Amino acid sequence: MFRVKWDPMNNGILLSEYIEEKDAINSPRPVYVDELKMLGIDEQIVLPTENVPVCWEIDHKYYYCGSV
């Protein structure tokens, strides 16, 4: 069975059969600029002008570069 693990080196995820249960995370989804604008995040930080993925959402938490 495949598991998902966070990879801080590329700010992304790894999918493998060889990830231990303790290192596995729930399936993430990319978060795009438009969603962050709806949440008002653009008032606090500068976001890209085009609608590109900028972070990940895992278990209702937003991650950028591996941190919440």
N, C-alpha and C positions, 0 to 999 in steps of 0.2 A: 504494500500500500504506500502511495506517495504521501509525503508530508511537506509542509512549507516551513521555511526558516528565514528569519530576517538576515540580510547581508549588508552590514553597515558600510562595507567598502564601496558598493555601487548604489547605496540608498535604495535597495530593491529587495527582491525575494529570491530564494532558491527553492526549487522543487526537486526532491530526490527520494528514493526509497531508503536511503541510508541515514536519514536524520533521526536522532534519538527522540523519544517521546517528550523528554524534559526540555528539549530545544525547539520543539514544534510550536507553531502559532496557528490560530484560526486563519482561514482564507482572507487575505486582505483585498481591498479594492482601491483603485486609484481615485484621488480626489482632484477635481478640476477647479480652475480659477473661478468659474461661475458659481460653484457651490460655496466657495469661501467668501465670495462677494455677497451672497445671500445671507451668510452668517455675520456679515459686517467686519470680517477680518481685514478687508482692504482699508479700513479706517485706522488700523494699527500698524500694518506693515505694507511695504510696496510689493505688489504682485505683478506678474507679467501681464502685458496688455492682451495677448491672445489666450484663448481658452485651452490651456495645456495642463496635463497632470502635474501637480507640484508636491503632493504628499500622499500618504496612504491612510486608510481608515481600517482599523482592526478592533473588533469588539466595541464599537462606538467611541473609540479614541482615535485622535489624529496623530500620526507620526511623521516627523520630518527628520531625515538623517538618523533614524533609529531611536529618537527620543520623543516623548509625548509632548 
